[in-house]
Amino acid sequence: MNNKITKVTSPNVNHNSCFIDIAKTSQTALVISFFESQLHDTNPAIYSQEFLCSYGVAGAIKRNSIIVASACNTIVGACRYYRKKNGDVSLYQFAIREEYRGQRLLFRMLSMLGTVSVNSKCPIDIEFNDYYKKTGWIFEKVAGAYNNWVLEIKMD
């Protein structure tokens, strides 16, 4: 199991640097505001009101379980995850500002976790499953009303 977390600087869509790091407690209000601006309960991928709960986001930041991507001192992407006892990671929620999509920003954020298997679930009957297919996730199984997806991240 690799628990090493590394800071990543990568080019973004505007060819400026995009700084990726674990969210700091001093960023709590900014991260909550970012998720509130990007995640809405009208989106079918938001299958639980927990995704919209600011207390959950604040708690995850305290546990060092949110990674943020910033450009020009603005959060442009964030993901909330939980590391399982076996070392795998469950991706709980993520959001990327529209103009930064298509740049593999989620993959770059998750790469901070080192070599790891990342698990995510998505309601079976929504188009967002196409995102997982297009971005290299492997369909694992159907579990109840959800498709389970796995992304293997391998670091050198």
C-alpha positions in Angstrom: 0.0 0.0 0.0 1.3 3.4 -1.0 0.2 6.2 1.3 2.7 8.7 -0.1 1.1 12.0 -1.3 3.0 14.2 -3.6 2.3 17.8 -4.8 1.7 18.0 -8.6 2.1 21.0 -10.9 0.6 20.4 -14.3 -0.3 22.5 -17.3 -3.9 23.5 -17.5 -6.1 24.4 -20.5 -4.6 27.9 -20.6 -1.0 26.7 -20.5 -0.6 28.2 -17.0 0.3 26.0 -14.2 -2.4 24.1 -12.3 -1.3 23.5 -8.7 -2.7 20.3 -7.1 -2.5 19.6 -3.4 -4.4 18.3 -0.4 -7.0 20.9 0.7 -5.9 22.8 3.8 -8.3 23.7 6.7 -7.8 27.4 5.8 -9.4 26.6 2.4 -12.6 25.0 3.9 -14.9 27.9 2.9 -13.4 28.1 -0.6 -13.8 24.3 -1.2 -17.4 24.3 0.1 -18.2 27.3 -2.1 -16.6 25.6 -5.1 -18.6 22.4 -4.6 -21.8 24.5 -4.1 -21.2 26.3 -7.4 -20.5 23.0 -9.3 -22.8 20.4 -7.8 -26.6 20.8 -8.0 -29.4 18.5 -6.8 -30.9 18.6 -10.3 -27.9 16.7 -11.7 -28.7 12.9 -11.8 -25.1 12.1 -10.8 -25.9 13.6 -7.4 -27.7 10.6 -6.0 -27.3 11.5 -2.4 -27.9 14.8 -0.5 -24.6 14.0 1.3 -22.8 15.3 -1.8 -24.3 18.7 -1.1 -23.5 18.7 2.7 -21.0 21.4 3.7 -20.3 19.6 7.0 -19.2 16.5 5.1 -16.8 18.5 3.0 -15.4 20.3 6.1 -14.9 16.9 7.9 -13.1 15.5 4.8 -10.8 18.4 4.7 -9.9 17.8 8.4 -9.1 14.2 7.5 -6.9 15.3 4.5 -9.4 13.6 2.1 -10.0 16.3 -0.4 -7.6 17.2 -3.2 -7.9 20.5 -4.9 -6.6 21.9 -8.2 -6.0 25.6 -8.4 -5.1 28.0 -11.2 -4.6 31.7 -10.7 -5.5 31.3 -7.0 -8.9 29.9 -7.9 -10.1 26.4 -7.3 -10.8 24.7 -10.6 -11.3 21.2 -9.5 -11.7 19.2 -6.3 -12.2 15.6 -5.4 -13.3 13.9 -2.1 -12.0 10.4 -1.4 -11.7 7.9 1.4 -8.9 5.4 1.7 -10.1 1.9 2.6 -8.4 -0.4 5.0 -7.0 -2.5 2.1 -5.3 0.7 0.7 -7.8 1.2 -2.2 -9.5 4.5 -2.5 -13.2 5.3 -2.9 -13.9 8.4 -4.9 -16.8 10.0 -3.1 -17.4 13.2 -5.1 -15.6 15.4 -7.6 -16.2 18.5 -9.7 -14.2 20.2 -12.4 -15.0 23.7 -13.7 -16.3 23.4 -17.2 -13.4 25.2 -18.9 -11.0 22.7 -17.3 -12.8 19.6 -18.3 -11.2 17.3 -20.9 -7.7 17.9 -19.5 -7.5 14.7 -17.3 -7.6 16.9 -14.2 -9.3 14.3 -12.1 -6.7 11.7 -13.0 -3.9 14.2 -12.1 -5.5 14.9 -8.8 -5.9 11.2 -8.0 -2.3 10.6 -9.0 -1.2 12.4 -5.9 -2.3 9.3 -4.0 0.4 7.2 -5.8 -0.2 3.7 -7.1 -3.7 2.9 -6.1 -7.0 1.4 -7.2 -9.8 4.0 -7.2 -13.4 2.9 -6.9 -16.4 4.9 -7.9 -20.1 4.2 -8.3 -22.6 5.8 -10.6 -26.4 5.3 -11.0 -27.0 2.7 -13.7 -29.4 4.6 -15.8 -27.6 8.0 -16.3 -25.4 9.3 -19.1 -22.6 10.1 -16.7 -21.4 6.5 -17.0 -20.1 7.5 -20.4 -17.6 9.8 -18.6 -16.1 6.7 -16.9 -15.9 4.8 -20.2 -14.2 7.7 -22.0 -11.6 8.4 -19.3 -10.2 4.9 -18.8 -12.2 3.5 -15.9 -13.0 -0.2 -16.0 -16.5 -1.4 -15.4 -16.4 -3.8 -12.5 -19.9 -4.8 -11.7 -23.5 -3.8 -11.0 -24.3 -3.5 -7.4 -28.0 -2.6 -6.7 -28.9 0.5 -8.6 -25.2 1.5 -9.3 -22.4 0.6 -11.7 -19.1 0.2 -10.0 -16.1 1.6 -11.8 -12.4 1.1 -11.1 -9.4 3.2 -12.2 -5.9 1.8 -11.7 -3.3 4.5 -11.1 0.2 3.3 -11.5 3.1 5.5 -10.6 6.8 4.8 -11.5 
